[in-house]
C-alpha cells in the first residue's frame, strides 16, 4: 500500500532497514488533565505500575537512533526490570512510514517511537497516534523542546558537522562550509541522503541560513552520495573520499574516539541542528511497560548512556559528550519543522535539480 508521494508525512516509502525479532535486538510544563484523561494506561510517570509493566512482558520500539546506542540503553533496563525490548531500526522516514502504514492497516505493533525528524512526530500527533504523557523528564528539558500537550519530547540534538580524513587533509583541514566549495575538494567530498529524503532537512537548513549558492558550490564538486551517516564515515576512514559535509556529530565523534584517521569540526558560521524526539503510542497494548521504558530512556541514567555514544542530550542536567563543546558555544542553525513539512515536496525538487538522483518517492 502506498499512501502518497514524496513525503513520509503523506505516505509509505520503502527504505533500507532491518527487522530482527528478539530481546534487545532490532525488530525489522504543565499539561491539562483533560488531555491526560483521553489516554489509556498511565498518563504520568507517577501512575506507572511496575508489576503491570513486568506482566506485560515486553516493549516494542521503532527508532532511527544508532543501534549501538539503542542496545546500550536497553541492556541496563532489561537487567533492572526483566522486561524485553524489541526494536525496529531505520531512517526517520522508515520509522514514520512504518507507524503510519500499520495505523492505516489497523495492526499497530509499536509501543514507543523515536525519530530524528520532529516533523514525523508532529504528523503522528495530528493523526492522534500519540498519547499525552507527563514525563518526570519535563522539568529538565526546555519548554520549546517538548510538546505542551505532552505527546512528544525531545531526547537528543544532532549537529551536522564537517568530517575529514586526517591522512589526506590533516595538515590543511577545512575551516568552514565555504572552504569545501573550492577546487581542492573536487571529487573528494561525500554526503549522505537516502532515497526517501533522510539528510535533506540539514541541507535545506544550511541553504536557508547560509544561501543556496553554498549548496550549489558543494554539489559542483561532484560529491559521492551514500545512504547513511555510518557509510559516510566508513568511506572517510578508508580514504575513498577526503571530507564529508553535514555528517552526524556523534558518528564523527565515535570515529575519532576509536582512533580512526578522521577528525571533525563545528564551522563557526553555523551548524545545522536536528531535534530527535520520542513519544508513546496511544493504542499500545503494553502501556505500563512502554511508559516505564520511556521514563528510563529519558532519565538522567538513560540519557547519560546516549551521551556516552556521542549524542547531545536534551536534558539541561546532562553534560555534553566527552571533548565536545557545550551547545551554548555553538551557533546552531535551526529548521521550522512545520514549514519544512509544508514545503517538503518543493524542497526535494530543488535537491533533485542541484544534486540529481532520487530524493523521495
C-alpha positions in Angstrom: 0.0 0.0 0.0 1.3 3.4 -0.9 -0.1 6.4 0.9 1.0 9.2 -1.4 4.2 10.5 -3.0 7.4 12.3 -1.9 6.7 12.5 1.8 7.0 10.5 4.9 4.3 12.9 6.1 1.9 11.6 3.5 2.9 8.0 2.7 4.8 4.8 2.9 8.2 4.8 1.4 10.3 1.6 1.2 13.7 2.3 2.6 16.8 0.5 4.0 16.0 -1.0 7.4 16.5 -4.2 9.2 14.0 -6.3 11.2 15.1 -8.9 13.7 12.9 -10.3 16.4 14.5 -10.7 19.8 15.3 -9.3 23.2 17.1 -6.0 22.9 17.6 -6.5 19.2 16.4 -4.9 16.1 12.7 -5.5 15.2 13.0 -5.4 11.2 5.4 22.4 31.6 2.0 22.0 32.9 -0.3 19.7 31.0 -4.1 19.8 31.1 -5.8 16.9 32.9 -8.4 16.7 30.1 -5.6 15.7 27.7 -4.3 13.0 30.0 -7.7 11.6 30.7 -8.0 10.6 27.0 -5.1 8.3 27.0 -5.1 4.6 28.1 -2.7 3.4 30.8 -0.6 5.8 32.9 -1.0 9.5 32.0 2.1 10.5 34.0 5.2 8.9 35.5 3.7 8.5 39.0 0.9 6.3 37.6 3.3 3.6 36.2 2.7 0.2 37.8 5.9 -1.8 37.6 4.2 -5.1 38.4 1.8 -4.5 35.5 4.7 -3.5 33.3 6.5 -6.8 34.1 3.3 -8.7 33.4 3.0 -7.0 30.0 6.3 -8.6 29.3 8.0 -6.5 26.6 8.2 -3.2 24.8 8.3 -2.7 21.0 10.3 0.4 19.9 10.6 1.9 16.5 13.7 4.2 16.3 16.1 5.9 14.0 18.8 6.1 16.6 22.2 4.3 16.1 21.8 0.7 17.1 24.9 0.7 19.3 23.4 3.4 21.5 20.0 1.7 21.5 21.5 -1.6 22.6 23.4 0.2 25.3 20.3 1.9 26.7 18.2 -1.3 26.6 20.7 -3.5 28.4 20.5 -2.0 31.9 16.7 -1.5 31.6 16.3 -5.2 30.9 18.7 -6.1 33.7 16.8 -3.9 36.2 13.2 -4.8 35.3 13.5 -8.1 33.4 11.4 -6.6 30.5 12.4 -7.4 26.9 12.7 -4.6 24.4 12.3 -5.5 20.7 13.0 -2.8 18.1 12.9 -1.8 14.5 15.7 0.5 13.4 15.5 2.5 10.1 15.9 6.1 9.0 13.4 8.6 10.3 11.4 8.3 7.1 11.3 4.5 7.5 10.2 4.8 11.1 7.4 7.2 10.4 6.2 5.3 7.3 6.0 2.1 9.3 4.0 3.7 12.1 1.6 5.3 9.6 1.2 2.2 7.5 0.4 0.0 10.5 -2.0 2.5 11.8 -3.8 2.7 8.5 -4.0 -1.1 8.3 -5.3 -1.3 11.9 -2.5 -3.5 13.1 -0.1 -1.3 15.1 2.6 -3.2 16.9 4.7 -0.4 18.3 4.6 0.9 21.8 7.1 3.8 21.6 8.5 5.8 18.7 11.8 7.7 18.5 12.8 9.6 15.3 15.4 12.2 14.3 12.7 14.1 12.3 10.5 16.1 14.5 8.0 16.6 11.7 7.3 12.9 11.8 6.2 13.2 15.4 4.1 16.2 14.6 2.2 14.2 11.9 1.7 11.3 14.3 0.2 13.8 16.8 -2.0 15.2 14.1 -3.2 11.7 13.4 -3.9 11.2 17.1 -1.5 8.3 17.2 0.5 9.6 20.2 -0.8 9.7 23.8 -0.3 12.7 26.1 2.1 11.7 28.9 3.6 13.8 31.6 7.2 12.6 32.0 9.4 13.3 35.0 12.0 14.5 32.5 9.9 17.5 31.6 11.4 19.8 34.3 14.9 19.2 32.9 14.0 20.0 29.2 13.4 23.4 27.8 9.7 24.2 27.1 10.4 24.7 23.4 11.8 21.2 23.2 8.6 19.4 24.3 5.0 19.4 23.2 2.8 21.5 25.5 0.2 18.7 25.2 2.8 16.0 26.2 2.6 13.8 23.1 6.4 14.2 22.3 9.6 15.3 24.0 13.0 16.0 22.5 15.5 13.4 23.6 18.6 14.4 21.6 20.1 17.1 19.3 22.2 16.1 16.4 24.6 18.7 14.9 25.7 18.4 11.2 29.5 18.8 11.1 32.4 18.6 8.6 34.3 15.3 9.0 37.6 14.7 7.2 40.3 12.2 6.7 43.4 13.3 8.6 45.9 11.4 6.4 44.8 13.4 3.4 43.8 16.8 4.9 45.2 16.8 8.4 47.8 19.4 7.6 45.3 21.7 5.9 41.8 20.8 7.2 38.7 22.8 6.1 37.8 25.6 8.3 34.3 26.5 7.0 31.5 25.3 4.8 32.7 27.7 2.1 36.1 26.0 2.1 34.5 22.8 0.8 33.3 24.5 -2.4 36.9 25.1 -3.7 38.7 23.1 -6.4 40.9 21.1 -3.9 37.7 19.2 -2.9 36.6 18.3 -6.5 35.8 14.6 -6.4 36.9 14.3 -2.7 33.6 15.1 -0.9 30.9 12.7 0.4 27.5 13.3 1.9 24.5 11.2 2.9 20.9 11.3 1.9 18.6 8.3 1.4 16.2 7.9 -1.5 13.4 8.7 0.9 14.8 12.1 1.8 16.7 11.5 5.0 19.5 14.0 5.1 17.6 16.6 3.1 16.4 18.7 6.1 20.0 19.5 7.1 20.9 20.5 3.6 17.9 22.8 3.4 18.8 24.2 6.8 22.3 25.1 5.5 20.7 26.7 2.4 18.1 28.6 4.4 20.7 30.2 6.7 23.8 30.5 4.5 22.3 30.5 1.0 21.6 28.2 -1.9 24.8 29.3 -3.6 26.8 27.4 -0.9 24.8 24.2 -1.5 25.3 24.6 -5.3 29.0 25.0 -4.8 29.2 21.8 -2.7 27.2 20.0 -5.4 29.6 21.3 -8.1 32.4 19.3 -6.5 30.6 16.1 -7.6 30.3 14.6 -4.1 29.7 11.0 -3.6 26.2 10.3 -2.2 25.8 7.5 0.3 22.7 6.2 2.2 23.6 6.8 5.8 26.0 8.6 8.2 27.5 5.3 9.1 28.5 4.6 5.5 29.8 8.2 5.1 32.3 7.8 8.0 33.4 4.4 6.6 34.2 6.0 3.3 36.3 8.6 5.0 38.1 6.1 7.2 39.1 4.1 4.1 40.3 7.2 2.4 37.9 6.8 -0.5 37.0 10.5 0.0 38.7 13.3 1.9 35.8 15.1 3.6 32.1 14.7 4.4 29.7 17.5 4.8 26.7 17.6 7.1 27.8 14.5 9.0 26.2 13.4 12.3 28.4 14.8 15.1 28.1 11.6 17.1 29.2 9.4 14.2 32.2 11.7 13.6 32.9 11.8 17.4 32.9 8.0 17.6 35.2 7.5 14.7 37.8 9.9 16.2 37.4 8.3 19.7 38.1 4.9 18.1 41.4 6.2 16.8 40.4 6.1 13.1 42.2 8.6 10.8 39.4 11.2 11.0 38.6 14.4 12.7 35.7 16.9 12.5 34.7 20.5 13.2 31.7 22.6 14.0 32.0 25.5 11.5 31.9 28.9 13.2 29.4 30.3 10.6 26.7 27.9 11.9 25.9 24.3 12.5 22.6 22.8 11.4 20.9 21.0 14.3 18.1 18.5 14.2 15.8 17.6 17.1 15.2 13.9 17.8 12.0 13.3 19.7 10.1 10.4 21.2 6.6 9.6 22.2 4.2 6.8 23.3 1.6 5.3 21.1 -2.0 5.9 22.2 -3.2 2.4 21.4 -0.3 0.5 22.9 -1.3 -2.9 24.3 1.6 -2.6 26.8 1.1 0.9 28.3 2.8 0.4 31.6 5.9 -1.3 30.1 6.1 1.3 27.4 5.8 4.2 29.9 8.4 2.6 32.1 10.9 2.2 29.3 10.1 5.8 28.1 11.0 7.1 31.6 14.2 5.1 31.6 15.1 6.4 28.1 14.5 10.0 29.2 16.0 9.6 32.7 19.5 11.0 33.6 20.8 7.5 33.5 19.4 6.7 30.1 20.4 10.0 28.6 23.9 9.6 30.1 24.2 6.4 28.1 23.1 8.3 25.0 25.8 10.9 25.6 28.4 8.1 26.0 27.6 7.3 22.4 28.5 10.8 21.3 24.9 12.3 21.3 23.9 15.6 22.9 21.1 15.1 25.3 18.1 17.5 25.5 18.3 17.4 29.3 19.9 20.5 30.9 21.3 18.4 33.7 23.3 16.0 31.4 26.8 17.1 30.2 27.8 17.0 26.5 29.9 14.2 25.1 33.5 14.0 26.3 35.6 16.5 24.5 32.6 18.2 22.8 31.8 21.9 23.3 28.6 22.8 25.1 25.7 23.7 22.8 25.9 27.3 24.2 29.3 27.7 22.5 27.9 26.7 19.0 25.9 28.8 16.6 23.0 26.4 16.0 21.1 26.7 12.7 17.5 25.5 13.2 14.7 24.5 11.0 11.0 25.0 11.5 9.5 21.5 11.1 6.0 22.8 10.3 7.5 24.9 7.5 9.6 22.0 6.2 6.5 19.7 6.3 4.5 22.2 4.2 7.3 22.9 1.6 8.9 19.4 1.6 7.9 18.4 -2.0 9.2 21.7 -3.4 12.4 21.4 -1.3 13.1 17.9 -2.5 12.6 19.0 -6.1 15.3 21.6 -5.5 17.6 18.9 -4.2 17.0 16.8 -7.3 17.7 19.8 -9.6 21.0 20.5 -7.7 22.4 17.1 -6.9 20.4 14.7 -9.2 19.2 11.3 -8.1 16.1 10.4 -6.2 15.1 12.4 -3.1 11.7 10.8 -2.2 9.1 8.6 -3.7 
